[in-house]
Amino acid sequence: MKYQGSSGFSHNQRDRIGVLITNLGTPDAPTTSALRRYLREFLSDPRVVEAPRLLWWFILNAIVLRTRPKRSAAAYRTVWTERGSPLLWYTADQCEGIQQALRDQYGDDVVVAYAMRYGNPSISAGIQQLVDAGVRKLLVLPLYPQYSASTTASTFDALAADFTRRRWLPELRFINHYHDHPSYIDVLVKRIQSFWQEHGRPQKLVFSYHGVPLRYLHEGDPYYCECHKTSRLIAEHLGLAQDDYITTFQSRFGREEWLQPYTDETLKAMPGQGIKHVHVICPGFSVDCLETIEEIGSENRDYFMAAGGEQYAYIPALNAEADHIAALTRIIIDHLHGWTVVQDEKKRAQRAEQGR
């Protein structure tokens, strides 16, 4: 067994608390080769595709990775910016904002890093950055408000796999979800209210969440229920009647039945039902990315308008705006309760002497 370590390690290091925020990930570039690497890592995760491993290996390598990367690269080019992938730099900006907010309360005792479950920077790189900074207590916040085995649990898998290669492990806290945290609900409500003040109120508010196969729900995954709870809490704060909003699920693939109603089919049907003015928001995405900018902002808009819709708008994700940073910081502080760092110079000196 080869253990990871830092060439810069010192027993005299100052102790710190670390916060690692994680997101799904993104390719390194909007190119076919970069997408092939990214999709191979992503779709090889048994949490993402729960299928017999040998059969899926053949399908992935013989079919999926021969056809999908080129298509996906073209889609990524539509959202790529000078800073790169929006998901990556929004997450980096969130990290910077949270670090500043925590510094105001904890000084230099708390250090924040970010990582991606797939792609770069990896979770191992994020952990190493924190270990190098002297972190001995680690809080991990996957930026998935609603828990799912395919996202949140997969992040824990990567964390645990990294720990198997480390000699020393920090104390660990892991935030499973925050789908009903008051700060999270409040900031979403304010985002919608602000958008309505500028653009008017629609006939229907559509909550669109990333889909997962229906059988995950039957096997005990709470994702479906947590999505509906988030929608209900937001609707209650907005004073919406049941007919004023709907919860849907997007981004399905394959032949298996996924959570319903499907976002695209719902939007295609609405104009025929007399609903011609809609707004769509995606509360399960902490930052804008391909699935919100291109799929919801463009593709599904086209479906709705082609079916006879008249007004369609996507309400942007919370991204790295100040009120979202404040909400995430509040969630983190709630989970840091009871953790302190005692900067004992004498103790550190003794530890350094014993480590020689």
C-alpha positions in Angstrom: 0.0 0.0 0.0 1.3 3.4 -1.0 0.3 6.2 1.2 0.0 9.8 0.1 1.8 12.5 1.9 3.1 16.0 1.5 6.8 16.7 1.0 6.1 19.9 2.9 4.7 18.2 6.0 5.9 19.4 9.4 4.8 18.3 12.9 5.1 21.9 13.8 2.4 22.9 11.4 -0.3 25.2 12.6 -3.6 23.3 13.1 -6.6 24.4 11.0 -10.1 23.5 10.2 -10.7 22.8 6.5 -13.9 23.2 4.4 -14.0 21.4 1.1 -16.8 22.3 -1.3 -17.4 19.9 -4.2 -19.3 19.9 -7.4 -20.0 17.4 -10.2 -17.2 18.4 -12.5 -16.5 19.5 -16.1 -14.2 18.6 -19.0 -10.9 20.5 -19.2 -11.8 21.9 -22.6 -14.8 21.8 -25.0 -13.1 19.3 -27.3 -13.9 15.7 -28.3 -10.8 14.3 -26.6 -11.4 16.2 -23.3 -15.0 15.1 -23.3 -14.0 11.5 -23.9 -11.7 11.6 -20.8 -14.4 13.3 -18.7 -17.2 11.0 -19.8 -15.1 7.9 -19.2 -14.5 8.9 -15.6 -18.1 10.0 -15.0 -19.9 7.2 -16.7 -17.6 4.5 -15.2 -18.8 5.4 -11.7 -21.1 2.6 -10.6 -23.1 5.1 -8.6 -23.9 7.0 -11.9 -24.8 4.0 -14.0 -26.0 1.0 -12.0 -25.6 -1.8 -14.5 -23.7 -5.1 -14.7 -20.1 -3.9 -14.9 -18.9 -6.1 -17.8 -21.9 -5.3 -19.9 -21.7 -1.6 -19.2 -18.0 -1.6 -19.9 -18.7 -2.9 -23.4 -21.5 -0.4 -24.0 -19.5 2.5 -22.7 -16.3 1.8 -24.7 -17.8 0.3 -27.8 -20.8 2.7 -28.3 -21.1 5.7 -25.9 -17.5 6.9 -26.0 -17.4 6.6 -29.8 -20.5 8.8 -30.3 -21.3 11.0 -27.4 -18.0 13.0 -26.9 -18.3 14.9 -30.2 -21.9 15.8 -29.5 -21.2 16.8 -26.0 -18.2 18.9 -27.0 -20.3 20.9 -29.4 -22.8 21.6 -26.6 -20.0 22.6 -24.2 -18.7 25.1 -26.7 -22.0 27.0 -26.5 -21.5 27.7 -22.8 -17.7 28.0 -22.6 -16.3 31.4 -21.7 -12.9 33.1 -21.5 -12.6 31.8 -18.0 -13.5 28.3 -19.1 -16.4 26.2 -17.9 -19.1 28.2 -16.0 -19.4 25.3 -13.4 -15.7 25.5 -12.6 -15.3 29.2 -12.3 -18.6 29.8 -10.4 -17.5 27.1 -7.9 -14.1 28.8 -7.6 -15.8 32.1 -7.0 -18.0 30.5 -4.4 -14.9 29.1 -2.6 -13.3 32.5 -2.6 -16.5 34.1 -1.2 -17.0 31.5 1.5 -13.3 31.8 2.5 -13.7 35.6 3.0 -16.9 35.2 4.9 -15.4 32.6 7.3 -12.3 34.6 7.7 -14.4 37.5 9.1 -15.6 35.1 11.8 -12.8 32.6 12.3 -9.7 34.5 11.1 -7.1 32.2 9.7 -8.3 29.1 11.6 -10.5 27.9 8.8 -9.3 27.4 5.2 -11.6 26.6 2.2 -10.8 24.7 -1.0 -12.9 23.4 -3.8 -12.8 20.2 -5.9 -14.7 18.3 -8.6 -16.0 14.7 -8.3 -15.0 14.1 -11.9 -12.3 16.0 -13.7 -10.1 18.7 -12.2 -9.3 19.8 -9.6 -9.9 16.4 -8.2 -11.1 15.6 -4.7 -7.7 14.2 -3.9 -6.1 17.4 -4.9 -8.5 19.4 -2.8 -7.8 17.3 0.2 -4.1 17.5 -0.3 -4.3 21.3 -0.5 -6.1 21.4 2.9 -3.7 18.9 4.5 -0.8 21.0 3.3 -2.4 24.0 5.0 -2.4 22.1 8.4 -6.1 20.9 8.4 -6.8 18.4 11.1 -10.6 18.7 11.1 -12.4 18.5 7.7 -15.9 19.5 6.8 -17.1 18.5 3.3 -20.0 20.2 1.6 -21.1 18.6 -1.7 -23.0 21.4 -3.5 -26.0 19.2 -4.1 -28.9 20.5 -2.0 -30.9 17.3 -2.5 -29.3 14.0 -1.5 -28.9 11.3 -4.1 -26.7 8.2 -4.2 -25.6 9.2 -7.7 -24.2 12.5 -6.5 -23.8 12.9 -2.8 -22.9 9.3 -2.0 -20.5 9.2 -5.0 -18.7 12.2 -3.5 -18.3 10.3 -0.2 -17.0 7.3 -2.2 -14.2 9.4 -3.7 -13.4 10.9 -0.3 -13.2 7.5 1.3 -11.1 6.1 -1.6 -8.6 9.0 -1.1 -8.4 8.3 2.6 -7.4 4.7 2.0 -4.1 6.1 0.6 -3.4 8.5 3.5 -1.4 7.7 6.5 -3.1 10.4 8.7 -6.8 11.2 8.5 -8.5 14.3 9.7 -11.6 14.3 11.8 -14.4 14.3 9.3 -17.9 15.8 9.0 -19.9 15.4 5.8 -23.0 17.4 4.9 -25.5 15.0 3.2 -28.0 17.6 2.0 -29.5 21.0 2.7 -32.7 20.9 0.7 -34.8 22.4 3.4 -32.3 24.6 5.2 -34.0 28.0 5.9 -31.1 30.0 4.4 -31.2 28.0 1.2 -34.9 28.3 0.8 -34.9 32.0 1.7 -32.3 32.9 -0.9 -34.2 31.0 -3.6 -37.4 32.7 -2.7 -35.7 36.1 -2.9 -34.2 35.2 -6.3 -37.6 34.4 -7.7 -39.2 37.5 -6.2 -36.5 39.7 -7.6 -36.9 38.1 -11.1 -40.6 38.6 -11.0 -40.3 42.2 -10.1 -38.3 42.7 -13.2 -40.0 40.3 -15.6 -43.5 39.9 -14.3 -45.2 36.8 -12.9 -45.8 33.8 -15.2 -48.8 31.6 -15.4 -46.7 28.7 -14.2 -43.5 28.3 -12.3 -41.6 25.2 -13.3 -39.1 23.6 -10.8 -36.8 21.5 -12.9 -34.4 19.1 -11.1 -31.9 16.7 -12.7 -33.5 13.3 -13.1 -32.5 9.9 -11.9 -34.0 6.4 -12.8 -37.3 5.7 -11.1 -36.1 2.5 -9.5 -33.7 4.6 -7.3 -36.7 6.0 -5.6 -38.2 2.5 -5.1 -34.9 1.3 -3.7 -34.8 4.0 -1.0 -33.1 7.0 -2.5 -34.7 10.2 -0.9 -33.9 12.4 -3.9 -37.4 12.6 -5.3 -39.0 13.4 -1.9 -36.3 16.1 -1.1 -36.9 17.8 -4.5 -40.6 18.0 -3.9 -40.0 19.3 -0.4 -37.8 22.1 -1.7 -40.5 23.0 -4.3 -43.2 23.0 -1.6 -41.3 25.2 0.8 -40.4 27.7 -1.9 -44.0 27.8 -3.1 -45.3 28.3 0.5 -43.0 31.2 1.0 -44.2 32.7 -2.3 -47.8 32.2 -1.5 -48.4 30.0 -4.6 -51.4 27.8 -5.1 -50.9 24.2 -6.1 -51.8 25.0 -9.7 -49.3 27.8 -9.9 -46.2 25.6 -10.0 -45.0 22.1 -11.0 -42.0 20.0 -10.1 -40.3 18.2 -13.1 -37.2 16.3 -13.9 -34.7 16.8 -16.8 -31.6 15.3 -18.4 -32.7 11.6 -18.7 -30.9 9.2 -21.0 -31.2 5.6 -21.9 -34.4 3.5 -22.2 -35.1 3.1 -18.5 -38.0 5.0 -16.9 -36.8 8.0 -14.9 -38.5 10.3 -12.4 -41.5 12.0 -13.9 -43.0 14.3 -15.1 -40.2 15.0 -17.6 -39.3 18.7 -18.0 -39.2 18.6 -21.8 -42.5 16.7 -22.3 -44.2 19.0 -19.7 -43.1 22.1 -21.5 -44.2 20.8 -24.9 -47.7 20.1 -23.5 -48.3 23.3 -21.7 -49.3 25.6 -24.6 -52.0 23.1 -25.6 -53.3 23.4 -22.0 -53.5 27.2 -22.3 -50.3 27.9 -20.4 -48.2 30.1 -22.6 -46.1 32.1 -20.1 -43.7 30.1 -17.9 -40.6 30.6 -15.8 -38.2 27.8 -15.1 -35.8 27.5 -12.1 -33.5 24.7 -11.2 -33.1 24.6 -7.4 -30.9 21.5 -7.5 -28.1 23.2 -9.3 -25.9 25.5 -7.1 -24.3 27.0 -10.2 -25.2 27.4 -13.9 -23.7 24.8 -16.2 -24.5 23.0 -19.4 -27.7 21.5 -18.0 -29.1 24.9 -17.1 -27.7 27.3 -19.7 -28.1 25.1 -22.7 -30.7 22.5 -21.8 -33.1 24.7 -19.9 -32.2 28.1 -21.2 -32.2 27.2 -24.9 -33.3 23.6 -25.8 -36.4 23.5 -23.6 -37.3 27.1 -24.5 -37.3 26.0 -28.1 -39.6 23.1 -27.3 -42.1 25.4 -25.5 -42.1 28.1 -28.1 -42.5 25.6 -31.0 -45.5 24.2 -29.2 -47.2 27.6 -29.2 -45.8 29.2 -26.1 -45.4 32.9 -26.0 -43.2 33.9 -23.0 -40.5 31.7 -21.5 -37.6 32.6 -19.1 -35.0 30.7 -17.2 -34.3 32.1 -13.7 -30.5 31.8 -13.3 -28.9 29.7 -10.6 -27.7 31.4 -7.4 -24.1 31.0 -8.5 -21.6 33.1 -6.5 -23.9 36.0 -5.7 -23.5 37.5 -2.2 -26.8 36.2 -0.8 -25.9 32.7 -1.9 -22.5 32.9 -0.4 -24.1 34.0 2.8 -26.5 31.1 2.8 -23.8 28.5 2.1 -21.6 30.1 4.8 -24.5 29.8 7.3 -24.9 26.1 6.4 -21.2 25.5 6.9 -21.2 27.4 10.3 -24.1 25.3 11.5 -22.1 22.2 10.8 -18.8 23.5 12.3 -20.6 23.9 15.7 -18.3 22.7 18.5 -15.2 22.6 16.4 -12.4 24.8 17.6 -8.7 25.2 17.0 -6.4 25.8 19.9 -3.2 27.4 18.7 -0.8 26.1 21.4 2.8 27.0 20.4 4.3 24.9 23.2 2.2 21.8 22.1 3.2 22.2 18.5 6.9 22.5 19.5 6.7 19.3 21.5 4.9 17.5 18.7 7.7 18.7 16.3 10.4 17.5 18.7 8.8 14.1 19.0 8.4 13.8 15.3 12.1 14.2 14.6 
